[in-house]
């Protein structure tokens, strides 16, 4: 039993809903009790969909459990097929139905429905949403293609040349409730189009069962979101010999590597720049002098595996940040995230407990947090700027404007999204400096939540009070004590690094055996930690 | 009973389960914690409905059952003890812990009553542990509150003193307002269930007269009646008329003279009707379709028809307790279609057929209907907003007028040069 106050991922059947709702002509009969229909609002409210998810819930009640629930399931299946006329039917169960073991998938298969039935077994008590989405996509693709004759496993990367056509690829993995999938797909289509590569099928987003049947005529699979598509991609490779890309094109360097990988796999030689103009503004913006202050910014990264790893690379290679924490809530992605963290000299945080993540943020004292919407809230409480890089999705992550993460434009979006909160971080510092000036209007809105300066002052006073309290505590414990002059110096340090400086100075004072911390100790510590 | 046309339907339902009521119950009693014993689905449901992220740490959570808990119930009991111990160590300010049953805990027959009993002994003097079920197989949305309040009833101290007991969660401001009006009317002892502190329970006994503020408290009412209380039968305090009839039921049973009642309530009534007027103009003659969800549908339909002039196409309700809704049904116009239960697809077919001006529905259905050009009002807002009472009648009407008003704003042309 696991105490959970909030969870990054829903249950696996919500993952299945993401696949069903992303597609056309697919319907999902979900054996589930009343109440599980809440999941519809994820699509209709958060993603603002103007369509109900194509899901029929059996909504059984306690009184049904005494009777024939199997008949109830069959009734719902029959009605759903008649009413919605899907071309493929997914059948599965939620956590409660799993316990009563009606086996709705087998029931459906015994009903002579004349459409392909994909039976889903998604263990609700051990797996989560992303796994459920990946498994559903895999079962669906496998179920629809199973009768198709297998291609020659020997893969010929240049067959498109022999056939006198442009190479064509599948884009696999984009779904509803994914992070900016809607716009990533457009950006990648644009990118590949500029390199003379056609799109064969995009799936699951907006794909129909007929599209799934056409998957095998592609020369290459582009695995856009490994969390969702990797199992399908490797199955297609094993059974049809179609290779797939391993690079996720988020960031300028990753996009370049992505193109290089595609060129190699398709036998296209070396990618050449299409124009003399730099395709993304990120490299120049990052190099321009205004960005000098970004150097060595401490950044804490947490999210799904794909976006967290991509963020770590962009942060270090493209923006010159220092990554001080890296983690994911996705156990399936723990291995690559651990490897990435190791490269950065860190130990990865693999956790589904947001309080643990918040504690790790506090501990590493970053100047910027790149996380999920939950880390945005944690960072707000800690007074640290934050940008959101990953699901779980929130209404703010479905912006009206075009806002991809992938490709050249994605890099531009990322530059703006990550750097603006930081600029504001400096602005906060200026506000702190000037707030005692009489021209300053009380109630000036800060971007960090809707705190007024009055509250900022209050929390500042509180932290100053805490500092005093700490000093008293310290003297009782024979710990170094801040002198009033030391405290005054500490107060001059920007709020977002003050905690770190305080800890470092105290640590230094202990090591050096100082009883009192004055401004000199503070500067001694500063020099010590620079050295 | 009047001629409301009582119909029944069954099929796929689109309603919340009783766990959802934790969302307002935990705010009402800040010293209580609601621990759902369930699955990741339960945790995901509550966080999706409640906007949990704004809390540093919410006062509700889920003990998520894992495969090993399903394998042996003995272990599940031990595990739950451990989770509760950890939780209370983390939140020492908690005085009442509700163990809330869910669909999976009911299906595996995890006896939360026994767990509560055992934990009560272990935690005596520190925390009281109660249990109820919010499972979707047994409860719908607001029924969860019925379960929670019923669990509190046995702990209420016994007293046969004369008192008025208001039962059902109200917004604090609304509750204060009712209390001050009742005091003006000469009722001296007034208390509420649930109280604002879980440990501050009102007394119960033969002198207690109960006014139900919410229409979904069947089991709680039964339990209170069993302890000697008199349950007053009135329409629910939504709108001017409902609120006045509700308050008058109390004054009648306390033997308060009519002239005091009328002289106190008449000015309030006139003022409220005046405030209601602009919304009445907007809503009058408009067609209304209510889908089942909160159990407030009947009182709302009565208010929107009788005081705002709306035409009722269909009034859905998740379940119909005829005894509890007797007065409400009597006030509905002849032949009103009251649909108990749901077949959501068929119901949506009827929505499309009758083309109402406004549909009251859950969040899963609102945007899809809007996309079809049908204005909606989501029902969950009604359980979060202060809508009860005479002074709130205009606010309540405004909630329904707003979507219509918004449509007008978005369809108007103001700048002549454009």
Interface residues (C-beta under 8 A of the other chain):
Chain A: X1 X2 X3 X4 X5 X6 X7 X9 X10 X11 X13 X14 X33 X34 X35 X36 X37 X38 X39 X40 X41 X42 X44 X45 X48 X49 X50 X51 X52 X56 X57 X58 X59 X60 X61 X62 X65 X76 X79 X83 X94 X95 X96 X99 X100 X123 X124 X125 X126 X128 X355 X373 X374 X377 X381
Chain B: X11 X12 X13 X14 X15 X16 X17 X18 X19 X20 X39 X40 X41 X43 X44 X45 X47 X48 X49 X52 X53 X54 X56 X57 X58 X60 X61 X62 X63 X64 X65 X66 X67 X69 X70 X76 X79 X80 X82 X83 X86 X87 X103 X104 X106 X107 X108 X135 X136 X137 X138 X140 X345 X362 X363 X364 X365 X366 X367 X368 X370 X371 X372
